[in-house]
Amino acid sequence: MAIEYSCCETGFFIRIVIIIALVLFAGLMSGLTLGLMSLSLVDLEVLAKSGTPTDSSHAEKILPVVRKQHLLLCTLLICNAAAMETLPIFLDNLVTAWGAILLSVTLILLFGEIIPQAVCSRYGLAVGAAVAPFVRVLVCICFPVAYPISKLLDFLLGKGHDALFRRDELKTLVDLHGNEAGKGGELTRDETMIIAGALELTEKTASDAMTPISETFAVDVNAKLDRNLKKVILEKGHSRVPVYHEQPRNIIGLVLVKNLLTIHPDDEVPVKRVAIRKIPRVPETMPLYDILNEFQKGHSHMAVVVRQKNDMDKPATATNLDDGSEG
């Protein structure tokens, strides 16, 4: 009798241990399904390259596991289903059929779904990195069943590669990271404006960034560089000044302000006696990136924007500066 009681008691505790292990295993699979599958490859690659040392280490461990998303998903779901289907079998030997159903549902719902998913949704990166080797073993075990299903999903749904942010989405993301958005961002207002301006550069043309002639300071080619004119030029604070002939719309070139410093105002030297540099003309529909590339060649830092009609040599309608001196 003592031996039979001991065997029954041993079997009872073995079943309890198996039940606990099945619940924990099902919970782990459920949590990993939410935690790992919610991590996009783009986010993981960003963390691996530029995250904190801890996040970077975690991301590098998870990346090889997550790359084949459908295979990972099938593996986790197969293991989760196997654990949940096996649990009532062991409970049935301990309690009645109704009790086994109620107890298994309660255990799976609380310890196999709610708590694991709540934890993994918050600490998915750390949990995923900790169990990455174990997940690899599960992938190998479930490979004969999971691989065909994953290939079918790849064929029907695509391989699920994450796309990068679109331009407008990236601009919105930058705005949210600004420290004025109230979300804890670290980017200053100037930084967000610079990044947003760079993102919008491909969509804008010369007509969007030009300064109208009516708002542009220019000098007549026949004007004399006396004290009054030099004072006005210096007060404007520009590094380059357009030069026109007879009327402001007829821009013929530009002069560098630094070249005027050596001219004595009492000599009243005409502007046309100073070195006048050529100024390029660009159509109003020319993309700003193309204009920036021209500026980077060093030939000029200012351009005249002309209306695109039959004649490209008609009088200029506006100017565009890359250094902001006229903007």
HELIX and SHEET records of a PDB file:
HELIX    1   1 ALA A    2  MET A   37  1                                  36    
HELIX    2   2 LEU A   41  SER A   50  1                                  10    
HELIX    3   3 PRO A   53  VAL A   66  1                                  14    
HELIX    4   4 GLN A   69  ASP A   92  1                                  24    
HELIX    5   5 ALA A   97  LEU A  109  1                                  13    
HELIX    6   6 LEU A  110  ILE A  114  3                                   5    
HELIX    7   7 ILE A  115  ALA A  130  1                                  16    
HELIX    8   8 ALA A  132  LEU A  157  1                                  26    
HELIX    9   9 ARG A  167  LEU A  176  1                                  10    
HELIX   10  10 ARG A  189  GLU A  200  1                                  12    
HELIX   11  11 LEU A  201  GLU A  203  5                                   3    
HELIX   12  12 ALA A  206  ALA A  209  1                                   4    
HELIX   13  13 ILE A  213  GLU A  215  5                                   3    
HELIX   14  14 ARG A  227  LYS A  236  1                                  10    
HELIX   15  15 VAL A  257  LEU A  260  5                                   4    
HELIX   16  16 PRO A  265  ASP A  267  5                                   3    
HELIX   17  17 VAL A  271  ARG A  273  5                                   3    
HELIX   18  18 LEU A  288  GLN A  296  1                                   9    
SHEET    1   A 4 THR A 211  PRO A 212  0                                        
SHEET    2   A 4 ALA A 318  LEU A 321 -1                                        
SHEET    3   A 4 MET A 302  VAL A 306 -1                                        
SHEET    4   A 4 ARG A 281  PRO A 283  1                                        
SHEET    1   B 3 VAL A 219  ASP A 220  0                                        
SHEET    2   B 3 ARG A 240  TYR A 244  1                                        
SHEET    3   B 3 ILE A 251  LEU A 256 -1                                        
END                                                                             
